[in-house]
Amino acid sequence: MSDYWLTAAETEALLLSLRVAGLAVIMALPFALVTALLLARKEFPGKAIVNGLVHLPLVLPPVVMGYLLLITFGTRAPLGAWLLETLGIRFSFSWTGAVLAAGIITFPFQVRAIRLALEAIDSGLEVAAETLGAGPLDRFTTITLPLALPGVISGAITAFAASLGEFGAIITFVSNIPGETRTLPLAIYTAIQTPGGEVLAARLALVSIALAFGGLLLSEVAAKRVRRLSGR
């Protein structure tokens, strides 16, 4: 019977995964919103380069991203050493580093979904509001953001589901430390490497599949509900 229930260590990995994925999405969301606005509404020199850098995590091997994070935010790297000595923030070999890695890897999902939603908005609505005296902040909070909300929600949930599955960047940047950085994918990897761990790996894989599938379904349902409420 015990084969069908998660052990304390597995539950710990599951809860850590949910915490890492949730914080990664929350921390990245404001930056994704600003970046999407910039790419959707502004023309500026180097826009193609900015767009390429934003989407780079989608095409780079996650291990490369983990290595780049390690040489940037590691305790021996200038920036990482400064953050540790000045602010007491340590990313490498810590769950906070897992949040940083997952947030960067899944950042393009949020930017892309929000940008598509912004580009689909009828610009005439914002122009009409401007002629009636609405300022930029008023137009954004009363017209742009509500209309783009399905994209914001869809991007956030997709990024959350993708964060739950992130492996390469996390293991490269923060290693595989039980109770600290061992998320579900790392726990599955550990089980596979352990003699007799096939049942454990299969159980955790099923949990991961259920979470990812549930996240995608929730994304669709939430987006449709928001569109219905907003009359679109």
Secondary structure, DSSP 8 states (H G I E B T S, - for coil): -GGGS--HHHHHHHHHHHHHHHHHHHHHHHHHHHHHHHHHH---TTHHHHHHHHHHHHHS-HHHHHHHHHHHHSTTSHHHHHIIIII----TTSHHHHHHHHHHHHHHHHHHHHHHHHHTS-HHHHHHHHHTT--HHHHIIIIIHHHHHHHHHHHHHHHHHHHHT--HHHHHHH---TTTT--HHHHHHHHHHSTT-HHHHHHHHHHHHHHHHHHHHHHHHHHHHHHHHTT-
